[in-house]
Amino acid sequence: MPSGTRRIAVIGGGISGLAAAYFVTRMARQQGRPVRVDLFERENRPGGKFDATRKDGYIVEAGPNGFLDSKPWTLDLVRELGMEDRLLPSDQAAARRFIYSRGRLHELKASPLSFFLGGPLSVSGRLRIIGELWAQPTPRGKDTTLAEFATRRLGREALERLLDPMVSGIFAGDPRRMSLRASFPRIAELEEQYGGLTRAMLSIAAEKRKAKRRGDEVVGSSGPSGPGGVLTSFLDGVSELSDRLALHIGEGLHTGDSVNFLRRGNGGWKIITQEGEVDVDCVILATPSDVSAAILSDAAPESGAILSRIPYSPMAVVGLGYDIPDLGTPPDGFGYLIPSVEGRRILGALWTSSIFPGYRSPPGKFLLRAMVGGARDHDTPFLPDEKLVEMVRGEISATMGLSARPTFSSIVRWRKAIPLYTVGHLERVEEAEGRLPGGIVLAGNAYRGVGINDCIRESEKAARSALESLGQQGA
């Protein structure tokens, strides 16, 4: 390593760590600073949850199946990497989203008028939403649970039939425990800015009409049917992105080497791994929060204690493949979520072959992915394989009316699938970061967003902070 070269270690080879390593390298090159980046990943392959079962012509994503193009961070990175030709936008059918409620699937219509004329809510439930115009606002600066916010502003039925399944679809979480400001910051912003969600929706719609009259481009936004933007993936799955980032790291990528803890050394930090010791100037921790807590047990025990209290949802992803002739009419849409009040044993299912037709299942086959587990069910994801598949088949039959026998199945289990942002989460994260000694930076989905876009955004911030810390050390 040339004299004067500074060294930054990234711990954790999921998408956050890979992106952070890439951004550090790019920023250092742009600044003309000699910096070496080493990334340590305990598994034998990088990518974390960016993985898939690839068998018999099926590609069954183990984790996220894409990102929304309504935010810039992932698309900007894709362009930098020269991967535009690998992008795979979802089919138009993916705009059709459903909720299983009271024994049948209800399509969530995009327009507010269509929503009020039908959907999973009763007439009284829809009328109660109109009362949102007169609901008391959340006191400024106060964190509140999603359940409290939804009940106060929209009514209990809207909480149970709309918000609850939305929380399950994103976090596999429990709205009674989760923070509004941390989990859905845009909703909190709309309430503060406009005084309520109905007022916000009407104001934004008026602003869009004015923009169209001026000839300005109008980007889609969230509505009753789900988040705005087009779900976008890659031709061979999301792991294309993590694989490309790993290639850019090159010889600095160390797989199959876990970091046990940190301690001070030689004016910076000494990383203790199962392979030995490494002296570095700065560390970016991009591991799950509990792993980061253990690594920090010596260097920053107070920060580690805070991070160790961030809970996670367990999850099993069950892929089922069918012969299309056995389906009658194949499902057409994104899929459906199930409110917990229904008492079903799955959180919902994604109709993968409808979302990305021709790219996730072989000709003549149809793939769906069922999600099992979550914050309120820690046991079902870990049933034996045969029992889990049969249970999912029974739930699919009961909710979709699909009784055909699958010709393909796959299972991926995650004991810690998705971090949960409970009330007070953002304040705790700020406290943990404030107690970190210089030269240690946090990244990852446990802090300020669980989506791919969030991870890319936060990784770029972490990379910038890491380089700034070198400057503070007199680089």
Secondary structure, DSSP 8 states (H G I E B T S, - for coil): --TT-EEEEEE--SHHHHHHHHHHHHHHHHHT--EEEEEEESSSSS-TT--EEEETTEEEESS---EETTSSHHHHHHHHTT-GGGEEE--GGGG-EEEEETTEEEEE-SSHHHHHHSSSS-HHHHHHHHGGGG-----TT---BHHHHHHHHH-HHHIIIIIHHHHHHHHS--TTTBBHHHH-HHHHHHHHHHSSHHHHHHHHHHHHHHHHHHT-------BTTB-SS-EEEETT-THHHHHHHHHHHGGGEEES--EEEEEEETTEEEEEETTEEEEESEEEE-S-HHHHHHHTTTT-HHHHHHHTT--EEEEEEEEEEEEGGGGSS---SSEEE--GGG--SS-EEE-HHHHSTTTSS-TTEEEEEEEEE-TT-SSGGGS-HHHHHHHHHHHHHHHH------SEEEEEEEEEEEE--BTTHHHHHHHHHHTS-TTEEE-STTTS--SHHHHHHHHHHHHHHHHHHHHHTT-
